[in-house]
Amino acid sequence: MTTYIMLANWTDQGARSASDSPRRLDAAKALLAEMGGRFQHFFLTMGTYDCVAVYEAPDDAVAARFNLQLGMLGAIRTQTLKAFPEAAYREIVASLGYEEPPRWRA
């Protein structure tokens, strides 16, 4: 499965009903499970984003559909990153081959 990192902010509607957000999170987890995915981690955060979630989905189309369905509910806006685990990162970098870095003239 592919890993995704979702950065989320509450909309005005979502912030007004923050006390209901645990129920919405449970519903999001159930929705993703129905689509063949699962949440790995969920964090309430301080700073630029209100919440960060790490989840797995079978493919990019499922992840896109999941994010669109969450957005349609009106409580959050999301930005999602496709994440490559360390093994994939190493394979990608290794496929680049070694190239001598350019030498800058002083």
N, CA, C and O atoms as a GROMACS GRO file, in nm:
protein
  424
    1MET      N    1   0.084  -0.119   0.000
    1MET     CA    2   0.000   0.000   0.000
    1MET      C    3   0.088   0.123   0.000
    1MET      O    4   0.203   0.120   0.043
    2THR      N    5   0.032   0.231  -0.049
    2THR     CA    6   0.104   0.358  -0.056
    2THR      C    7   0.070   0.441   0.068
    2THR      O    8  -0.042   0.439   0.117
    3THR      N    9   0.171   0.513   0.118
    3THR     CA   10   0.153   0.598   0.236
    3THR      C   11   0.132   0.742   0.192
    3THR      O   12   0.197   0.790   0.099
    4TYR      N   13   0.041   0.810   0.259
    4TYR     CA   14   0.010   0.951   0.233
    4TYR      C   15   0.014   1.027   0.364
    4TYR      O   16  -0.022   0.975   0.469
    5ILE      N   17   0.057   1.152   0.356
    5ILE     CA   18   0.056   1.241   0.472
    5ILE      C   19  -0.044   1.352   0.440
    5ILE      O   20  -0.027   1.426   0.343
    6MET      N   21  -0.146   1.362   0.523
    6MET     CA   22  -0.249   1.463   0.504
    6MET      C   23  -0.230   1.576   0.604
    6MET      O   24  -0.225   1.554   0.725
    7LEU      N   25  -0.220   1.696   0.553
    7LEU     CA   26  -0.213   1.816   0.634
    7LEU      C   27  -0.350   1.880   0.626
    7LEU      O   28  -0.400   1.907   0.517
    8ALA      N   29  -0.413   1.906   0.739
    8ALA     CA   30  -0.551   1.954   0.738
    8ALA      C   31  -0.570   2.076   0.825
    8ALA      O   32  -0.507   2.093   0.929
    9ASN      N   33  -0.659   2.162   0.778
    9ASN     CA   34  -0.704   2.278   0.856
    9ASN      C   35  -0.856   2.274   0.865
    9ASN      O   36  -0.925   2.240   0.769
   10TRP      N   37  -0.906   2.308   0.982
   10TRP     CA   38  -1.049   2.318   0.998
   10TRP      C   39  -1.099   2.439   0.920
   10TRP      O   40  -1.035   2.545   0.919
   11THR      N   41  -1.212   2.423   0.857
   11THR     CA   42  -1.282   2.537   0.799
   11THR      C   43  -1.352   2.609   0.914
   11THR      O   44  -1.347   2.563   1.028
   12ASP      N   45  -1.415   2.722   0.886
   12ASP     CA   46  -1.493   2.790   0.990
   12ASP      C   47  -1.599   2.696   1.046
   12ASP      O   48  -1.622   2.691   1.167
   13GLN      N   49  -1.664   2.623   0.957
   13GLN     CA   50  -1.766   2.526   0.998
   13GLN      C   51  -1.705   2.419   1.089
   13GLN      O   52  -1.765   2.383   1.190
   14GLY      N   53  -1.588   2.368   1.053
   14GLY     CA   54  -1.522   2.265   1.132
   14GLY      C   55  -1.478   2.316   1.268
   14GLY      O   56  -1.488   2.244   1.368
   15ALA      N   57  -1.429   2.439   1.273
   15ALA     CA   58  -1.385   2.496   1.401
   15ALA      C   59  -1.504   2.521   1.493
   15ALA      O   60  -1.494   2.501   1.614
   16ARG      N   61  -1.616   2.566   1.436
   16ARG     CA   62  -1.734   2.591   1.519
   16ARG      C   63  -1.786   2.463   1.582
   16ARG      O   64  -1.847   2.466   1.689
   17SER      N   65  -1.762   2.351   1.516
   17SER     CA   66  -1.810   2.224   1.569
   17SER      C   67  -1.692   2.134   1.608
   17SER      O   68  -1.696   2.013   1.588
   18ALA      N   69  -1.587   2.195   1.664
   18ALA     CA   70  -1.466   2.119   1.702
   18ALA      C   71  -1.498   2.008   1.802
   18ALA      O   72  -1.434   1.904   1.800
   19SER      N   73  -1.595   2.030   1.888
   19SER     CA   74  -1.628   1.927   1.987
   19SER      C   75  -1.681   1.799   1.921
   19SER      O   76  -1.684   1.693   1.983
   20ASP      N   77  -1.725   1.811   1.796
   20ASP     CA   78  -1.775   1.695   1.722
   20ASP      C   79  -1.665   1.629   1.638
   20ASP      O   80  -1.689   1.528   1.571
   21SER      N   81  -1.545   1.686   1.641
   21SER     CA   82  -1.440   1.635   1.553
   21SER      C   83  -1.397   1.490   1.582
   21SER      O   84  -1.360   1.420   1.488
   22PRO      N   85  -1.400   1.441   1.708
   22PRO     CA   86  -1.367   1.298   1.726
   22PRO      C   87  -1.464   1.206   1.651
   22PRO      O   88  -1.421   1.104   1.598
   23ARG      N   89  -1.590   1.241   1.645
   23ARG     CA   90  -1.687   1.161   1.569
   23ARG      C   91  -1.655   1.168   1.420
   23ARG      O   92  -1.665   1.067   1.350
   24ARG      N   93  -1.617   1.287   1.372
   24ARG     CA   94  -1.581   1.300   1.231
   24ARG      C   95  -1.456   1.220   1.199
   24ARG      O   96  -1.447   1.159   1.092
   25LEU      N   97  -1.359   1.218   1.290
   25LEU     CA   98  -1.238   1.138   1.269
   25LEU      C   99  -1.273   0.990   1.260
   25LEU      O  100  -1.222   0.920   1.173
   26ASP      N  101  -1.358   0.943   1.350
   26ASP     CA  102  -1.401   0.803   1.346
   26ASP      C  103  -1.470   0.771   1.213
   26ASP      O  104  -1.449   0.664   1.156
   27ALA      N  105  -1.553   0.864   1.165
   27ALA     CA  106  -1.622   0.844   1.037
   27ALA      C  107  -1.521   0.842   0.922
   27ALA      O  108  -1.536   0.763   0.828
   28ALA      N  109  -1.419   0.926   0.928
   28ALA     CA  110  -1.315   0.928   0.824
   28ALA      C  111  -1.237   0.796   0.825
   28ALA      O  112  -1.207   0.741   0.719
   29LYS      N  113  -1.205   0.746   0.943
   29LYS     CA  114  -1.135   0.618   0.952
   29LYS      C  115  -1.220   0.506   0.893
   29LYS      O  116  -1.168   0.420   0.822
   30ALA      N  117  -1.349   0.506   0.920
   30ALA     CA  118  -1.439   0.404   0.867
   30ALA      C  119  -1.449   0.416   0.715
   30ALA      O  120  -1.447   0.315   0.645
   31LEU      N  121  -1.459   0.538   0.664
   31LEU     CA  122  -1.466   0.560   0.520
   31LEU      C  123  -1.340   0.507   0.451
   31LEU      O  124  -1.349   0.436   0.351
   32LEU      N  125  -1.225   0.541   0.505
   32LEU     CA  126  -1.100   0.494   0.446
   32LEU      C  127  -1.090   0.342   0.451
   32LEU      O  128  -1.042   0.280   0.356
   33ALA      N  129  -1.133   0.282   0.559
   33ALA     CA  130  -1.131   0.136   0.571
   33ALA      C  131  -1.220   0.072   0.465
   33ALA      O  132  -1.184  -0.031   0.407
   34GLU      N  133  -1.336   0.132   0.439
   34GLU     CA  134  -1.426   0.081   0.334
   34GLU      C  135  -1.360   0.086   0.198
   34GLU      O  136  -1.392   0.007   0.110
   35MET      N  137  -1.266   0.181   0.180
   35MET     CA  138  -1.197   0.198   0.052
   35MET      C  139  -1.070   0.113   0.044
   35MET      O  140  -0.998   0.117  -0.055
   36GLY      N  141  -1.044   0.035   0.150
   36GLY     CA  142  -0.928  -0.052   0.150
   36GLY      C  143  -0.802   0.008   0.212
   36GLY      O  144  -0.694  -0.048   0.199
   37GLY      N  145  -0.817   0.123   0.278
   37GLY     CA  146  -0.702   0.188   0.341
   37GLY      C  147  -0.712   0.185   0.491
   37GLY      O  148  -0.802   0.124   0.549
   38ARG      N  149  -0.615   0.253   0.556
   38ARG     CA  150  -0.620   0.261   0.702
   38ARG      C  151  -0.534   0.378   0.749
   38ARG      O  152  -0.433   0.412   0.688
   39PHE      N  153  -0.578   0.437   0.860
   39PHE     CA  154  -0.500   0.541   0.925
   39PHE      C  155  -0.385   0.475   1.001
   39PHE      O  156  -0.406   0.374   1.069
   40GLN      N  157  -0.266   0.531   0.990
   40GLN     CA  158  -0.152   0.485   1.069
   40GLN      C  159  -0.134   0.574   1.192
   40GLN      O  160  -0.108   0.524   1.302
   41HIS      N  161  -0.148   0.705   1.172
   41HIS     CA  162  -0.131   0.801   1.282
   41HIS      C  163  -0.222   0.920   1.259
   41HIS      O  164  -0.254   0.954   1.145
   42PHE      N  165  -0.263   0.982   1.368
   42PHE     CA  166  -0.339   1.107   1.362
   42PHE      C  167  -0.287   1.197   1.473
   42PHE      O  168  -0.269   1.152   1.586
   43PHE      N  169  -0.264   1.324   1.441
   43PHE     CA  170  -0.214   1.419   1.539
   43PHE      C  171  -0.295   1.548   1.533
   43PHE      O  172  -0.323   1.599   1.425
   44LEU      N  173  -0.332   1.601   1.648
   44LEU     CA  174  -0.378   1.738   1.660
   44LEU      C  175  -0.250   1.820   1.670
   44LEU      O  176  -0.163   1.789   1.752
   45THR      N  177  -0.235   1.924   1.588
   45THR     CA  178  -0.109   1.997   1.585
   45THR      C  179  -0.132   2.146   1.610
   45THR      O  180  -0.242   2.198   1.595
   46MET      N  181  -0.024   2.211   1.649
   46MET     CA  182  -0.025   2.356   1.669
   46MET      C  183   0.068   2.415   1.563
   46MET      O  184   0.176   2.362   1.538
   47GLY      N  185   0.025   2.524   1.503
   47GLY     CA  186   0.108   2.585   1.400
   47GLY      C  187   0.028   2.602   1.272
   47GLY      O  188  -0.091   2.636   1.276
   48THR      N  189   0.091   2.580   1.159
   48THR     CA  190   0.029   2.603   1.029
   48THR      C  191  -0.092   2.514   1.005
   48THR      O  192  -0.188   2.557   0.941
   49TYR      N  193  -0.088   2.391   1.054
   49TYR     CA  194  -0.197   2.296   1.031
   49TYR      C  195  -0.262   2.258   1.163
   49TYR      O  196  -0.196   2.253   1.267
   50ASP      N  197  -0.392   2.232   1.158
   50ASP     CA  198  -0.467   2.192   1.277
   50ASP      C  199  -0.452   2.043   1.307
   50ASP      O  200  -0.452   2.003   1.423
   51CYS      N  201  -0.438   1.962   1.201
   51CYS     CA  202  -0.427   1.818   1.217
   51CYS      C  203  -0.333   1.762   1.110
   51CYS      O  204  -0.324   1.816   0.999
   52VAL      N  205  -0.265   1.656   1.145
   52VAL     CA  206  -0.182   1.582   1.050
   52VAL      C  207  -0.217   1.435   1.064
   52VAL      O  208  -0.224   1.381   1.174
   53ALA      N  209  -0.239   1.371   0.950
   53ALA     CA  210  -0.269   1.228   0.951
   53ALA      C  211  -0.175   1.157   0.855
   53ALA      O  212  -0.139   1.209   0.749
   54VAL      N  213  -0.136   1.038   0.894
   54VAL     CA  214  -0.058   0.951   0.806
   54VAL      C  215  -0.148   0.830   0.781
   54VAL      O  216  -0.194   0.764   0.874
   55TYR      N  217  -0.173   0.804   0.652
   55TYR     CA  218  -0.260   0.692   0.621
   55TYR      C  219  -0.209   0.616   0.500
   55TYR      O  220  -0.126   0.665   0.423
   56GLU      N  221  -0.260   0.495   0.484
   56GLU     CA  222  -0.228   0.410   0.370
   56GLU      C  223  -0.353   0.392   0.286
   56GLU      O  224  -0.465   0.382   0.338
   57ALA      N  225  -0.332   0.390   0.156
   57ALA     CA  226  -0.441   0.362   0.062
   57ALA      C  227  -0.387   0.271  -0.048
   57ALA      O  228  -0.267   0.270  -0.074
   58PRO      N  229  -0.476   0.195  -0.112
   58PRO     CA  230  -0.430   0.103  -0.216
   58PRO      C  231  -0.361   0.172  -0.334
   58PRO      O  232  -0.270   0.115  -0.394
   59ASP      N  233  -0.405   0.294  -0.368
   59ASP     CA  234  -0.344   0.365  -0.481
   59ASP      C  235  -0.380   0.513  -0.475
   59ASP      O  236  -0.455   0.557  -0.388
   60ASP      N  237  -0.325   0.588  -0.570
   60ASP     CA  238  -0.347   0.733  -0.572
   60ASP      C  239  -0.493   0.770  -0.596
   60ASP      O  240  -0.542   0.868  -0.541
   61ALA      N  241  -0.563   0.691  -0.677
   61ALA     CA  242  -0.704   0.721  -0.705
   61ALA      C  243  -0.788   0.709  -0.578
   61ALA      O  244  -0.876   0.792  -0.555
   62VAL      N  245  -0.762   0.608  -0.497
   62VAL     CA  246  -0.835   0.592  -0.371
   62VAL      C  247  -0.802   0.710  -0.278
   62VAL      O  248  -0.892   0.765  -0.214
   63ALA      N  249  -0.676   0.747  -0.269
   63ALA     CA  250  -0.637   0.860  -0.184
   63ALA      C  251  -0.704   0.989  -0.230
   63ALA      O  252  -0.752   1.067  -0.147
   64ALA      N  253  -0.708   1.012  -0.360
   64ALA     CA  254  -0.773   1.132  -0.413
   64ALA      C  255  -0.922   1.132  -0.382
   64ALA      O  256  -0.977   1.233  -0.339
   65ARG      N  257  -0.987   1.017  -0.403
   65ARG     CA  258  -1.130   1.007  -0.374
   65ARG      C  259  -1.158   1.029  -0.226
   65ARG      O  260  -1.254   1.097  -0.189
   66PHE      N  261  -1.073   0.972  -0.140
   66PHE     CA  262  -1.089   0.990   0.004
   66PHE      C  263  -1.078   1.138   0.041
   66PHE      O  264  -1.163   1.190   0.114
   67ASN      N  265  -0.975   1.206  -0.008
   67ASN     CA  266  -0.957   1.348   0.024
   67ASN      C  267  -1.072   1.434  -0.029
   67ASN      O  268  -1.117   1.526   0.039
   68LEU      N  269  -1.119   1.403  -0.149
   68LEU     CA  270  -1.231   1.478  -0.205
   68LEU      C  271  -1.357   1.459  -0.122
   68LEU      O  272  -1.430   1.554  -0.096
   69GLN      N  273  -1.381   1.336  -0.079
   69GLN     CA  274  -1.500   1.310   0.003
   69GLN      C  275  -1.491   1.383   0.137
   69GLN      O  276  -1.591   1.434   0.186
   70LEU      N  277  -1.372   1.387   0.196
   70LEU     CA  278  -1.357   1.463   0.321
   70LEU      C  279  -1.385   1.611   0.298
   70LEU      O  280  -1.456   1.675   0.375
   71GLY      N  281  -1.329   1.664   0.191
   71GLY     CA  282  -1.350   1.806   0.160
   71GLY      C  283  -1.496   1.840   0.135
   71GLY      O  284  -1.542   1.948   0.171
   72MET      N  285  -1.569   1.748   0.073
   72MET     CA  286  -1.710   1.771   0.043
   72MET      C  287  -1.795   1.785   0.169
   72MET      O  288  -1.902   1.844   0.166
   73LEU      N  289  -1.746   1.731   0.280
   73LEU     CA  290  -1.821   1.740   0.406
   73LEU      C  291  -1.814   1.879   0.467
   73LEU      O  292  -1.899   1.916   0.549
   74GLY      N  293  -1.714   1.958   0.428
   74GLY     CA  294  -1.708   2.098   0.467
   74GLY      C  295  -1.638   2.132   0.597
   74GLY      O  296  -1.632   2.249   0.633
   75ALA      N  297  -1.586   2.034   0.669
   75ALA     CA  298  -1.526   2.063   0.800
   75ALA      C  299  -1.374   2.086   0.792
   75ALA      O  300  -1.317   2.151   0.879
   76ILE      N  301  -1.309   2.031   0.688
   76ILE     CA  302  -1.164   2.049   0.675
   76ILE      C  303  -1.125   2.076   0.530
   76ILE      O  304  -1.197   2.041   0.436
   77ARG      N  305  -1.009   2.138   0.517
   77ARG     CA  306  -0.941   2.151   0.388
   77ARG      C  307  -0.811   2.074   0.403
   77ARG      O  308  -0.744   2.083   0.506
   78THR      N  309  -0.774   2.000   0.299
   78THR     CA  310  -0.656   1.915   0.311
   78THR      C  311  -0.553   1.946   0.203
   78THR      O  312  -0.586   1.994   0.094
   79GLN      N  313  -0.430   1.916   0.236
   79GLN     CA  314  -0.320   1.906   0.141
   79GLN      C  315  -0.258   1.770   0.167
   79GLN      O  316  -0.232   1.734   0.282
   80THR      N  317  -0.235   1.695   0.062
   80THR     CA  318  -0.187   1.559   0.082
   80THR      C  319  -0.056   1.536   0.008
   80THR      O  320  -0.040   1.578  -0.107
   81LEU      N  321   0.035   1.470   0.076
   81LEU     CA  322   0.166   1.438   0.021
   81LEU      C  323   0.176   1.287   0.004
   81LEU      O  324   0.139   1.211   0.094
   82LYS      N  325   0.225   1.243  -0.111
   82LYS     CA  326   0.254   1.102  -0.129
   82LYS      C  327   0.390   1.077  -0.065
   82LYS      O  328   0.487   1.147  -0.096
   83ALA      N  329   0.398   0.978   0.021
   83ALA     CA  330   0.521   0.952   0.096
   83ALA      C  331   0.588   0.825   0.047
   83ALA      O  332   0.523   0.724   0.022
   84PHE      N  333   0.719   0.832   0.033
   84PHE     CA  334   0.799   0.716  -0.006
   84PHE      C  335   0.875   0.668   0.116
   84PHE      O  336   0.949   0.746   0.177
   85PRO      N  337   0.860   0.542   0.155
   85PRO     CA  338   0.934   0.491   0.271
   85PRO      C  339   1.084   0.488   0.240
   85PRO      O  340   1.126   0.501   0.125
   86GLU      N  341   1.162   0.469   0.345
   86GLU     CA  342   1.308   0.475   0.330
   86GLU      C  343   1.360   0.379   0.223
   86GLU      O  344   1.448   0.417   0.145
   87ALA      N  345   1.310   0.258   0.219
   87ALA     CA  346   1.358   0.162   0.119
   87ALA      C  347   1.334   0.214  -0.023
   87ALA      O  348   1.422   0.203  -0.109
   88ALA      N  349   1.217   0.270  -0.047
   88ALA     CA  350   1.187   0.325  -0.180
   88ALA      C  351   1.275   0.447  -0.208
   88ALA      O  352   1.324   0.464  -0.320
   89TYR      N  353   1.295   0.531  -0.109
   89TYR     CA  354   1.383   0.647  -0.122
   89TYR      C  355   1.522   0.602  -0.166
   89TYR      O  356   1.579   0.658  -0.259
   90ARG      N  357   1.576   0.502  -0.097
   90ARG     CA  358   1.711   0.453  -0.130
   90ARG      C  359   1.716   0.396  -0.273
   90ARG      O  360   1.813   0.417  -0.345
   91GLU      N  361   1.611   0.326  -0.313
   91GLU     CA  362   1.606   0.271  -0.447
   91GLU      C  363   1.599   0.382  -0.553
   91GLU      O  364   1.666   0.375  -0.656
   92ILE      N  365   1.520   0.483  -0.526
   92ILE     CA  366   1.507   0.595  -0.620
   92ILE      C  367   1.640   0.667  -0.634
   92ILE      O  368   1.685   0.696  -0.745
   93VAL      N  369   1.703   0.696  -0.522
   93VAL     CA  370   1.831   0.767  -0.526
   93VAL      C  371   1.937   0.682  -0.594
   93VAL      O  372   2.017   0.734  -0.672
   94ALA      N  373   1.939   0.552  -0.566
   94ALA     CA  374   2.038   0.464  -0.628
   94ALA      C  375   2.019   0.458  -0.779
   94ALA      O  376   2.117   0.442  -0.853
   95SER      N  377   1.897   0.472  -0.826
   95SER     CA  378   1.871   0.466  -0.970
   95SER      C  379   1.925   0.589  -1.043
   95SER      O  380   1.934   0.589  -1.166
   96LEU      N  381   1.961   0.692  -0.968
   96LEU     CA  382   2.015   0.812  -1.031
   96LEU      C  383   2.156   0.789  -1.083
   96LEU      O  384   2.201   0.858  -1.175
   97GLY      N  385   2.225   0.692  -1.026
   97GLY     CA  386   2.364   0.671  -1.062
   97GLY      C  387   2.450   0.778  -0.995
   97GLY      O  388   2.399   0.877  -0.943
   98TYR      N  389   2.577   0.756  -0.997
   98TYR     CA  390   2.668   0.854  -0.935
   98TYR      C  391   2.715   0.951  -1.041
   98TYR      O  392   2.759   0.911  -1.148
   99GLU      N  393   2.706   1.074  -1.008
   99GLU     CA  394   2.755   1.177  -1.098
   99GLU      C  395   2.839   1.273  -1.016
   99GLU      O  396   2.797   1.321  -0.911
  100GLU      N  397   2.957   1.300  -1.064
  100GLU     CA  398   3.046   1.394  -0.996
  100GLU      C  399   2.977   1.530  -0.991
  100GLU      O  400   2.931   1.580  -1.093
  101PRO      N  401   2.970   1.590  -0.871
  101PRO     CA  402   2.906   1.722  -0.863
  101PRO      C  403   2.988   1.826  -0.940
  101PRO      O  404   3.111   1.812  -0.948
  102PRO      N  405   2.925   1.926  -0.995
  102PRO     CA  406   2.999   2.028  -1.070
  102PRO      C  407   3.095   2.104  -0.978
  102PRO      O  408   3.066   2.126  -0.860
  103ARG      N  409   3.206   2.141  -1.032
  103ARG     CA  410   3.305   2.219  -0.956
  103ARG      C  411   3.283   2.366  -0.991
  103ARG      O  412   3.284   2.407  -1.107
  104TRP      N  413   3.263   2.441  -0.886
  104TRP     CA  414   3.239   2.584  -0.905
  104TRP      C  415   3.372   2.658  -0.909
  104TRP      O  416   3.465   2.629  -0.834
  105ARG      N  417   3.377   2.753  -0.996
  105ARG     CA  418   3.500   2.833  -1.008
  105ARG      C  419   3.495   2.945  -0.906
  105ARG      O  420   3.392   3.011  -0.887
  106ALA      N  421   3.608   2.966  -0.843
  106ALA     CA  422   3.614   3.072  -0.742
  106ALA      C  423   3.656   3.203  -0.805
  106ALA      O  424   3.668   3.304  -0.736
   0.00000   0.00000   0.00000
